[in-house]
Amino acid sequence: MSTQKRLLLTATSLLALLLLWQIAALWVASRLLPGPSEVFEAMIRATRTGVLPESIAITLARVAASFLIAMALGSAIGIALGRSVALNELVGPWVVVLLNLPALVVIILCYVWFGLTEVAAITAVAINKIPNVAVTMREGAAALSRDLDEMAQVYRLPRLRALCHVTLPQLVPFFAASARSGLALTWKIVLVVELLGRSNGVGFELQTAFQLFDVAGILAYALAFTAVVQVIEIGLLQPWERRANRWRR
């Protein structure tokens, strides 16, 4: 399917969703289900006051910090586990425990232990994401081609060059999968962290709108931030993934 047809299909699908939303809002006729125009007006008002762009910027900063920490630590742990059977047997159960620990429990414990601080918020988000990255990268490291490793040894490639030109390219699909799923999971957890213990950001504004039963405000902040995250994925993650996979046939 060509790019133009794909874009046309996406636009048609979104327009159909907006139409169904508007019909449902008119049928319900309640402030608990505002139509697209009311949500757009709420978004414009929040933008003019400066609260919406400021909140999005603050939340994005938290997402970026926790995302980078989780990807770096999770990738290192996952590769180490995938390359060492003994280490995987020893540390693997810890990863499984963290993977199944509810995100809300981690957030509450971090706030209790470290206080209602920025460090606690970012730490809670990173801890929730690290096990997911580690599991994905572990599978990738375990599936590395032994033939390519042997080729690198035959040609006596230095370890750093072998890592950069043989090992890491094979891990790109796993790293990309971790990054794309990680971005979606990270920003959702950040909103919960902000709702529970921060005095700014999109999560805090959602809490305020919830207390006022301002459904239009809730949807305005949610849709605006979702759009920003989608732009980041389409504009940054997907082009990087295509570039990194150029070596594959």
Phi and psi in degrees as GROMACS dihedral restraints (atoms count N, CA, C in turn):
[ dihedral_restraints ]
;  ai    aj    ak    al  type     phi  dphi    fc
    3     4     5     6     1   -71.9    20    10
    4     5     6     7     1   164.0    20    10
    6     7     8     9     1   -63.3    20    10
    7     8     9    10     1   -41.1    20    10
    9    10    11    12     1   -62.8    20    10
   10    11    12    13     1   -43.3    20    10
   12    13    14    15     1   -65.4    20    10
   13    14    15    16     1   -38.5    20    10
   15    16    17    18     1   -65.1    20    10
   16    17    18    19     1   -41.9    20    10
   18    19    20    21     1   -66.1    20    10
   19    20    21    22     1   -40.2    20    10
   21    22    23    24     1   -63.9    20    10
   22    23    24    25     1   -41.6    20    10
   24    25    26    27     1   -64.6    20    10
   25    26    27    28     1   -41.0    20    10
   27    28    29    30     1   -63.9    20    10
   28    29    30    31     1   -45.1    20    10
   30    31    32    33     1   -62.7    20    10
   31    32    33    34     1   -41.2    20    10
   33    34    35    36     1   -63.6    20    10
   34    35    36    37     1   -40.7    20    10
   36    37    38    39     1   -64.3    20    10
   37    38    39    40     1   -42.5    20    10
   39    40    41    42     1   -66.9    20    10
   40    41    42    43     1   -39.5    20    10
   42    43    44    45     1   -64.1    20    10
   43    44    45    46     1   -39.0    20    10
   45    46    47    48     1   -64.1    20    10
   46    47    48    49     1   -38.9    20    10
   48    49    50    51     1   -64.0    20    10
   49    50    51    52     1   -43.4    20    10
   51    52    53    54     1   -62.6    20    10
   52    53    54    55     1   -39.3    20    10
   54    55    56    57     1   -65.0    20    10
   55    56    57    58     1   -45.0    20    10
   57    58    59    60     1   -63.0    20    10
   58    59    60    61     1   -39.6    20    10
   60    61    62    63     1   -61.4    20    10
   61    62    63    64     1   -45.4    20    10
   63    64    65    66     1   -64.6    20    10
   64    65    66    67     1   -41.3    20    10
   66    67    68    69     1   -63.2    20    10
   67    68    69    70     1   -43.7    20    10
   69    70    71    72     1   -63.4    20    10
   70    71    72    73     1   -39.6    20    10
   72    73    74    75     1   -65.6    20    10
   73    74    75    76     1   -41.0    20    10
   75    76    77    78     1   -67.6    20    10
   76    77    78    79     1   -35.8    20    10
   78    79    80    81     1   -71.4    20    10
   79    80    81    82     1   -41.9    20    10
   81    82    83    84     1   -73.7    20    10
   82    83    84    85     1   -40.5    20    10
   84    85    86    87     1    53.8    20    10
   85    86    87    88     1    53.9    20    10
   87    88    89    90     1  -140.2    20    10
   88    89    90    91     1   149.0    20    10
   90    91    92    93     1   -68.6    20    10
   91    92    93    94     1   -11.6    20    10
   93    94    95    96     1   -77.5    20    10
   94    95    96    97     1   -13.6    20    10
   96    97    98    99     1  -135.4    20    10
   97    98    99   100     1    79.1    20    10
   99   100   101   102     1   -70.2    20    10
  100   101   102   103     1   154.0    20    10
  102   103   104   105     1   -80.8    20    10
  103   104   105   106     1   173.5    20    10
  105   106   107   108     1   -58.1    20    10
  106   107   108   109     1   -37.1    20    10
  108   109   110   111     1   -65.8    20    10
  109   110   111   112     1   -39.6    20    10
  111   112   113   114     1   -66.7    20    10
  112   113   114   115     1   -39.9    20    10
  114   115   116   117     1   -66.0    20    10
  115   116   117   118     1   -39.9    20    10
  117   118   119   120     1   -64.8    20    10
  118   119   120   121     1   -39.6    20    10
  120   121   122   123     1   -63.5    20    10
  121   122   123   124     1   -41.5    20    10
  123   124   125   126     1   -63.4    20    10
  124   125   126   127     1   -36.9    20    10
  126   127   128   129     1   -65.9    20    10
  127   128   129   130     1   -41.5    20    10
  129   130   131   132     1   -64.3    20    10
  130   131   132   133     1   -43.4    20    10
  132   133   134   135     1   -61.6    20    10
  133   134   135   136     1   -45.7    20    10
  135   136   137   138     1   -65.9    20    10
  136   137   138   139     1   -31.3    20    10
  138   139   140   141     1   -71.9    20    10
  139   140   141   142     1   -41.1    20    10
  141   142   143   144     1   -65.3    20    10
  142   143   144   145     1   -35.8    20    10
  144   145   146   147     1   -75.6    20    10
  145   146   147   148     1   -14.9    20    10
  147   148   149   150     1    88.9    20    10
  148   149   150   151     1    -5.6    20    10
  150   151   152   153     1   -70.3    20    10
  151   152   153   154     1   -42.1    20    10
  153   154   155   156     1   -63.3    20    10
  154   155   156   157     1   -53.9    20    10
  156   157   158   159     1   -63.5    20    10
  157   158   159   160     1   -34.7    20    10
  159   160   161   162     1   -66.2    20    10
  160   161   162   163     1   -43.3    20    10
  162   163   164   165     1   -65.0    20    10
  163   164   165   166     1   -41.2    20    10
  165   166   167   168     1   -63.9    20    10
  166   167   168   169     1   -41.0    20    10
  168   169   170   171     1   -63.6    20    10
  169   170   171   172     1   -42.4    20    10
  171   172   173   174     1   -64.5    20    10
  172   173   174   175     1   -44.9    20    10
  174   175   176   177     1   -66.0    20    10
  175   176   177   178     1   -40.5    20    10
  177   178   179   180     1   -62.5    20    10
  178   179   180   181     1   -36.2    20    10
  180   181   182   183     1   -63.1    20    10
  181   182   183   184     1   -42.0    20    10
  183   184   185   186     1   -67.1    20    10
  184   185   186   187     1   -40.4    20    10
  186   187   188   189     1   -61.4    20    10
  187   188   189   190     1   -45.9    20    10
  189   190   191   192     1   -62.6    20    10
  190   191   192   193     1   -45.3    20    10
  192   193   194   195     1   -63.6    20    10
  193   194   195   196     1   -50.3    20    10
  195   196   197   198     1   -68.8    20    10
  196   197   198   199     1   -35.1    20    10
  198   199   200   201     1   -65.4    20    10
  199   200   201   202     1   -45.4    20    10
  201   202   203   204     1   -64.9    20    10
  202   203   204   205     1   -41.9    20    10
  204   205   206   207     1   -63.2    20    10
  205   206   207   208     1   -46.0    20    10
  207   208   209   210     1   -65.5    20    10
  208   209   210   211     1   -41.3    20    10
  210   211   212   213     1   -67.4    20    10
  211   212   213   214     1   -41.2    20    10
  213   214   215   216     1   -66.5    20    10
  214   215   216   217     1   -52.5    20    10
  216   217   218   219     1   -69.2    20    10
  217   218   219   220     1   -43.0    20    10
  219   220   221   222     1   -63.4    20    10
  220   221   222   223     1   -39.6    20    10
  222   223   224   225     1   -65.6    20    10
  223   224   225   226     1   -44.7    20    10
  225   226   227   228     1   -61.8    20    10
  226   227   228   229     1   -44.8    20    10
  228   229   230   231     1   -64.6    20    10
  229   230   231   232     1   -45.5    20    10
  231   232   233   234     1   -63.1    20    10
  232   233   234   235     1   -43.0    20    10
  234   235   236   237     1   -65.3    20    10
  235   236   237   238     1   -41.4    20    10
  237   238   239   240     1   -62.7    20    10
  238   239   240   241     1   -42.2    20    10
  240   241   242   243     1   -67.2    20    10
  241   242   243   244     1   -38.9    20    10
  243   244   245   246     1   -70.8    20    10
  244   245   246   247     1   -25.1    20    10
  246   247   248   249     1   -93.2    20    10
  247   248   249   250     1   -10.9    20    10
  249   250   251   252     1  -131.7    20    10
  250   251   252   253     1   113.3    20    10
  252   253   254   255     1   -64.5    20    10
  253   254   255   256     1   -42.3    20    10
  255   256   257   258     1   -63.3    20    10
  256   257   258   259     1   -43.7    20    10
  258   259   260   261     1   -66.1    20    10
  259   260   261   262     1   -36.3    20    10
  261   262   263   264     1   -65.9    20    10
  262   263   264   265     1   -39.3    20    10
  264   265   266   267     1   -65.3    20    10
  265   266   267   268     1   -33.1    20    10
  267   268   269   270     1   -81.6    20    10
  268   269   270   271     1   -46.7    20    10
  270   271   272   273     1   -98.8    20    10
  271   272   273   274     1   -20.8    20    10
  273   274   275   276     1   -52.2    20    10
  274   275   276   277     1   -44.6    20    10
  276   277   278   279     1   -60.6    20    10
  277   278   279   280     1   -32.6    20    10
  279   280   281   282     1   -62.8    20    10
  280   281   282   283     1   -42.0    20    10
  282   283   284   285     1   -63.1    20    10
  283   284   285   286     1   -39.9    20    10
  285   286   287   288     1   -63.9    20    10
  286   287   288   289     1   -41.2    20    10
  288   289   290   291     1   -61.7    20    10
  289   290   291   292     1   -47.8    20    10
  291   292   293   294     1   -64.3    20    10
  292   293   294   295     1   -34.5    20    10
  294   295   296   297     1   -64.8    20    10
  295   296   297   298     1   -33.6    20    10
  297   298   299   300     1   -97.6    20    10
  298   299   300   301     1    -1.6    20    10
  300   301   302   303     1   -75.1    20    10
  301   302   303   304     1   127.0    20    10
  303   304   305   306     1   -57.8    20    10
  304   305   306   307     1   139.2    20    10
  306   307   308   309     1   -59.5    20    10
  307   308   309   310     1   -37.9    20    10
  309   310   311   312     1   -62.5    20    10
  310   311   312   313     1   -37.7    20    10
  312   313   314   315     1   -64.0    20    10
  313   314   315   316     1   -43.7    20    10
  315   316   317   318     1   -62.2    20    10
  316   317   318   319     1   -43.2    20    10
  318   319   320   321     1   -62.2    20    10
  319   320   321   322     1   -47.6    20    10
  321   322   323   324     1   -62.6    20    10
  322   323   324   325     1   -43.9    20    10
  324   325   326   327     1   -63.2    20    10
  325   326   327   328     1   -41.1    20    10
  327   328   329   330     1   -64.0    20    10
  328   329   330   331     1   -39.4    20    10
  330   331   332   333     1   -68.3    20    10
  331   332   333   334     1   -37.0    20    10
  333   334   335   336     1   -68.7    20    10
  334   335   336   337     1   -42.5    20    10
  336   337   338   339     1   -78.2    20    10
  337   338   339   340     1   -39.6    20    10
  339   340   341   342     1  -110.2    20    10
  340   341   342   343     1    -3.0    20    10
  342   343   344   345     1    85.5    20    10
  343   344   345   346     1   172.7    20    10
  345   346   347   348     1   -81.3    20    10
  346   347   348   349     1    68.9    20    10
  348   349   350   351     1  -119.0    20    10
  349   350   351   352     1   167.9    20    10
  351   352   353   354     1   -65.9    20    10
  352   353   354   355     1   -37.3    20    10
  354   355   356   357     1   -61.4    20    10
  355   356   357   358     1   -43.9    20    10
  357   358   359   360     1   -63.0    20    10
  358   359   360   361     1   -40.7    20    10
  360   361   362   363     1   -63.9    20    10
  361   362   363   364     1   -49.0    20    10
  363   364   365   366     1   -67.7    20    10
  364   365   366   367     1   -39.0    20    10
  366   367   368   369     1   -61.7    20    10
  367   368   369   370     1   -42.7    20    10
  369   370   371   372     1   -61.8    20    10
  370   371   372   373     1   -42.9    20    10
  372   373   374   375     1   -66.8    20    10
  373   374   375   376     1   -43.8    20    10
  375   376   377   378     1   -63.3    20    10
  376   377   378   379     1   -43.4    20    10
  378   379   380   381     1   -62.0    20    10
  379   380   381   382     1   -35.8    20    10
  381   382   383   384     1   -68.7    20    10
  382   383   384   385     1   -28.7    20    10
  384   385   386   387     1   -95.0    20    10
  385   386   387   388     1   -28.9    20    10
  387   388   389   390     1   -54.1    20    10
  388   389   390   391     1   -46.0    20    10
  390   391   392   393     1   -60.9    20    10
  391   392   393   394     1   -37.3    20    10
  393   394   395   396     1   -63.1    20    10
  394   395   396   397     1   -44.6    20    10
  396   397   398   399     1   -64.5    20    10
  397   398   399   400     1   -43.2    20    10
  399   400   401   402     1   -61.4    20    10
  400   401   402   403     1   -42.5    20    10
  402   403   404   405     1   -64.9    20    10
  403   404   405   406     1   -44.8    20    10
  405   406   407   408     1   -64.4    20    10
  406   407   408   409     1   -45.5    20    10
  408   409   410   411     1   -70.4    20    10
  409   410   411   412     1   -29.8    20    10
  411   412   413   414     1   -62.1    20    10
  412   413   414   415     1   -43.9    20    10
  414   415   416   417     1   -64.3    20    10
  415   416   417   418     1   -37.9    20    10
  417   418   419   420     1   -66.6    20    10
  418   419   420   421     1   -43.7    20    10
  420   421   422   423     1   -65.4    20    10
  421   422   423   424     1   -35.8    20    10
  423   424   425   426     1   -70.4    20    10
  424   425   426   427     1   -23.0    20    10
  426   427   428   429     1   -97.2    20    10
  427   428   429   430     1    10.1    20    10
  429   430   431   432     1   -61.9    20    10
  430   431   432   433     1   144.1    20    10
  432   433   434   435     1   -71.3    20    10
  433   434   435   436     1   122.8    20    10
  435   436   437   438     1   -70.7    20    10
  436   437   438   439     1   -29.5    20    10
  438   439   440   441     1   -61.9    20    10
  439   440   441   442     1   -42.7    20    10
  441   442   443   444     1   -68.7    20    10
  442   443   444   445     1   -36.7    20    10
  444   445   446   447     1   -62.4    20    10
  445   446   447   448     1   -43.0    20    10
  447   448   449   450     1   -66.4    20    10
  448   449   450   451     1   -36.5    20    10
  450   451   452   453     1   -62.0    20    10
  451   452   453   454     1   -42.9    20    10
  453   454   455   456     1   -62.4    20    10
  454   455   456   457     1   -36.6    20    10
  456   457   458   459     1   -69.9    20    10
  457   458   459   460     1   -38.9    20    10
  459   460   461   462     1   -62.5    20    10
  460   461   462   463     1   -42.3    20    10
  462   463   464   465     1   -84.3    20    10
  463   464   465   466     1     3.7    20    10
  465   466   467   468     1    53.0    20    10
  466   467   468   469     1    47.3    20    10
  468   469   470   471     1   -70.3    20    10
  469   470   471   472     1   136.3    20    10
  471   472   473   474     1   -59.6    20    10
  472   473   474   475     1   154.1    20    10
  474   475   476   477     1   -57.5    20    10
  475   476   477   478     1   -40.1    20    10
  477   478   479   480     1   -65.9    20    10
  478   479   480   481     1   -43.0    20    10
  480   481   482   483     1   -67.2    20    10
  481   482   483   484     1   -39.5    20    10
  483   484   485   486     1   -63.2    20    10
  484   485   486   487     1   -38.4    20    10
  486   487   488   489     1   -64.3    20    10
  487   488   489   490     1   -45.3    20    10
  489   490   491   492     1   -74.0    20    10
  490   491   492   493     1   -35.9    20    10
  492   493   494   495     1  -106.5    20    10
  493   494   495   496     1   -13.5    20    10
  495   496   497   498     1  -118.4    20    10
  496   497   498   499     1   -51.3    20    10
  498   499   500   501     1   -78.6    20    10
  499   500   501   502     1   -54.6    20    10
  501   502   503   504     1   -62.1    20    10
  502   503   504   505     1   -40.4    20    10
  504   505   506   507     1   -57.9    20    10
  505   506   507   508     1   -33.8    20    10
  507   508   509   510     1   -70.6    20    10
  508   509   510   511     1   -24.7    20    10
  510   511   512   513     1   -89.4    20    10
  511   512   513   514     1    -5.8    20    10
  513   514   515   516     1   -56.8    20    10
  514   515   516   517     1   -46.8    20    10
  516   517   518   519     1   -59.4    20    10
  517   518   519   520     1   -38.5    20    10
  519   520   521   522     1   -70.5    20    10
  520   521   522   523     1   -39.9    20    10
  522   523   524   525     1   -65.3    20    10
  523   524   525   526     1   -40.6    20    10
  525   526   527   528     1   -65.0    20    10
  526   527   528   529     1   -40.9    20    10
  528   529   530   531     1   -63.0    20    10
  529   530   531   532     1   -40.7    20    10
  531   532   533   534     1   -64.9    20    10
  532   533   534   535     1   -40.1    20    10
  534   535   536   537     1   -67.5    20    10
  535   536   537   538     1   -44.1    20    10
  537   538   539   540     1   -69.3    20    10
  538   539   540   541     1   -45.2    20    10
  540   541   542   543     1   -69.9    20    10
  541   542   543   544     1   -33.1    20    10
  543   544   545   546     1   -66.6    20    10
  544   545   546   547     1   -38.4    20    10
  546   547   548   549     1   -63.3    20    10
  547   548   549   550     1   -44.3    20    10
  549   550   551   552     1   -63.6    20    10
  550   551   552   553     1   -42.4    20    10
  552   553   554   555     1   -71.6    20    10
  553   554   555   556     1   -39.0    20    10
  555   556   557   558     1   -63.7    20    10
  556   557   558   559     1   -47.0    20    10
  558   559   560   561     1   -69.4    20    10
  559   560   561   562     1   -28.5    20    10
  561   562   563   564     1   -68.5    20    10
  562   563   564   565     1   -41.7    20    10
  564   565   566   567     1   -68.7    20    10
  565   566   567   568     1   -36.1    20    10
  567   568   569   570     1   -59.6    20    10
  568   569   570   571     1   -40.0    20    10
  570   571   572   573     1   -62.4    20    10
  571   572   573   574     1   -39.7    20    10
  573   574   575   576     1   -65.9    20    10
  574   575   576   577     1   -42.1    20    10
  576   577   578   579     1   -59.5    20    10
  577   578   579   580     1   -44.1    20    10
  579   580   581   582     1   -68.0    20    10
  580   581   582   583     1   -37.4    20    10
  582   583   584   585     1   -64.5    20    10
  583   584   585   586     1   -36.1    20    10
  585   586   587   588     1   -85.8    20    10
  586   587   588   589     1   -32.0    20    10
  588   589   590   591     1  -148.0    20    10
  589   590   591   592     1    13.2    20    10
  591   592   593   594     1  -120.1    20    10
  592   593   594   595     1   157.5    20    10
  594   595   596   597     1  -105.5    20    10
  595   596   597   598     1    14.8    20    10
  597   598   599   600     1  -156.1    20    10
  598   599   600   601     1   175.8    20    10
  600   601   602   603     1    97.9    20    10
  601   602   603   604     1   171.5    20    10
  603   604   605   606     1   -64.1    20    10
  604   605   606   607     1   -40.1    20    10
  606   607   608   609     1   -60.4    20    10
  607   608   609   610     1   -40.9    20    10
  609   610   611   612     1   -64.5    20    10
  610   611   612   613     1   -41.8    20    10
  612   613   614   615     1   -66.5    20    10
  613   614   615   616     1   -34.5    20    10
  615   616   617   618     1   -65.0    20    10
  616   617   618   619     1   -39.1    20    10
  618   619   620   621     1   -62.8    20    10
  619   620   621   622     1   -43.0    20    10
  621   622   623   624     1   -61.4    20    10
  622   623   624   625     1   -44.6    20    10
  624   625   626   627     1   -65.4    20    10
  625   626   627   628     1   -35.0    20    10
  627   628   629   630     1   -64.0    20    10
  628   629   630   631     1   -42.3    20    10
  630   631   632   633     1   -63.6    20    10
  631   632   633   634     1   -28.6    20    10
  633   634   635   636     1   -94.5    20    10
  634   635   636   637     1     2.8    20    10
  636   637   638   639     1    54.7    20    10
  637   638   639   640     1    36.4    20    10
  639   640   641   642     1   -91.5    20    10
  640   641   642   643     1    83.7    20    10
  642   643   644   645     1   -66.4    20    10
  643   644   645   646     1   -36.8    20    10
  645   646   647   648     1   -61.3    20    10
  646   647   648   649     1   -41.5    20    10
  648   649   650   651     1   -65.5    20    10
  649   650   651   652     1   -41.1    20    10
  651   652   653   654     1   -59.8    20    10
  652   653   654   655     1   -48.6    20    10
  654   655   656   657     1   -67.2    20    10
  655   656   657   658     1   -34.6    20    10
  657   658   659   660     1   -62.8    20    10
  658   659   660   661     1   -48.9    20    10
  660   661   662   663     1   -65.6    20    10
  661   662   663   664     1   -41.8    20    10
  663   664   665   666     1   -64.2    20    10
  664   665   666   667     1   -46.9    20    10
  666   667   668   669     1   -69.1    20    10
  667   668   669   670     1   -37.7    20    10
  669   670   671   672     1   -63.6    20    10
  670   671   672   673     1   -44.7    20    10
  672   673   674   675     1   -70.8    20    10
  673   674   675   676     1   -37.5    20    10
  675   676   677   678     1   -61.0    20    10
  676   677   678   679     1   -40.5    20    10
  678   679   680   681     1   -63.1    20    10
  679   680   681   682     1   -41.1    20    10
  681   682   683   684     1   -63.2    20    10
  682   683   684   685     1   -43.9    20    10
  684   685   686   687     1   -64.3    20    10
  685   686   687   688     1   -38.6    20    10
  687   688   689   690     1   -64.2    20    10
  688   689   690   691     1   -38.4    20    10
  690   691   692   693     1   -62.8    20    10
  691   692   693   694     1   -40.8    20    10
  693   694   695   696     1   -63.0    20    10
  694   695   696   697     1   -44.2    20    10
  696   697   698   699     1   -66.5    20    10
  697   698   699   700     1   -46.1    20    10
  699   700   701   702     1   -72.1    20    10
  700   701   702   703     1   -37.4    20    10
  702   703   704   705     1   -85.7    20    10
  703   704   705   706     1   -24.0    20    10
  705   706   707   708     1  -117.9    20    10
  706   707   708   709     1   -56.5    20    10
  708   709   710   711     1   -67.7    20    10
  709   710   711   712     1   -47.6    20    10
  711   712   713   714     1   -65.3    20    10
  712   713   714   715     1   -45.2    20    10
  714   715   716   717     1   -61.2    20    10
  715   716   717   718     1   -39.4    20    10
  717   718   719   720     1   -62.2    20    10
  718   719   720   721     1   -41.0    20    10
  720   721   722   723     1   -64.2    20    10
  721   722   723   724     1   -42.5    20    10
  723   724   725   726     1   -64.5    20    10
  724   725   726   727     1   -40.4    20    10
  726   727   728   729     1   -66.0    20    10
  727   728   729   730     1   -41.3    20    10
  729   730   731   732     1   -70.8    20    10
  730   731   732   733     1   -22.7    20    10
  732   733   734   735     1   -98.6    20    10
  733   734   735   736     1    14.3    20    10
  735   736   737   738     1   -62.7    20    10
  736   737   738   739     1   -28.5    20    10
  738   739   740   741     1   -71.9    20    10
  739   740   741   742     1   -17.5    20    10
  741   742   743   744     1   -79.4    20    10
  742   743   744   745     1   145.1    20    10
